[in-house]
């Protein structure tokens, strides 16, 4: 994270850090960095909204969202700064611009296998959704699209916002001329010739719960609903029986399933 901040500072970017960890890290940062601390962990959506509102107050035209597990480069910053303006000139109803994501695990560009992006002749790919990290948002569109959904807390936040934008006629583009190295998940597990992402057990709660919440919404793509309905039992088997901490994983999946059925959102509560 500190390397990213140093690079952003050196390139003249205004920086807002929203920290969801229990202990403050403000002492690590230069006074020029706008810092907000959420020791109770308000969730990624709430943290992003804090940053976006601060950027609006500073009358910025654009804001780039960035996770702590992404690795910026000077080339990406220079390219994104120019190309998002180009994309918006081509597509006035641009909701978000993002770089191509390169997986830290295999150094390969991540591309959708089912719902493939549609290329244009300017090097942009038209997508249904892109991840939050590296996403550049023209701040004026938030008046129409709205902010990130706090109650989802973490998983699905980035996709839900993109689908909501698409419902209102906005475009989401990914740039083939810009790349961002990003770590998705904590590790990878190969089972029966298939590679699975492995995350922390508690993330399974949010994944199961938010899938069941989003399945009910008419603007969520049909292919996503079908894919996840098929994937949920497979995830149950892989996480509940083939990975470490399998008992804990089963607990979180079951709680997520129940809370999703009852439309309970927000932060996970152990005594709920």
Secondary structure, 3 states (H helix, E strand, C coil): CHHHHHHHHHCCCCCEEEECCCCCCHHHCCCCCEEEECCCCCCHHHHHHHHHHHHHHCCCCEEECCCCCEECCHHHHHHHHHHHHHHHHHCCCEEEEEEEEEECCCCCECCCCCCCCEECCCCEEECCCCCCCCCEEEHHHHHHHCCCCHHHCCCCHHHHHHHHHHHCCCEEEEEEEEEEEECCCCEEEEECCEEEEECCHHHHHHHHHHHHHHCCCCCCCHHHHHHHHHHHHHHHHHHHHHCCCHHHHHHHHHHHHHHHHCCCCCCCCCCC
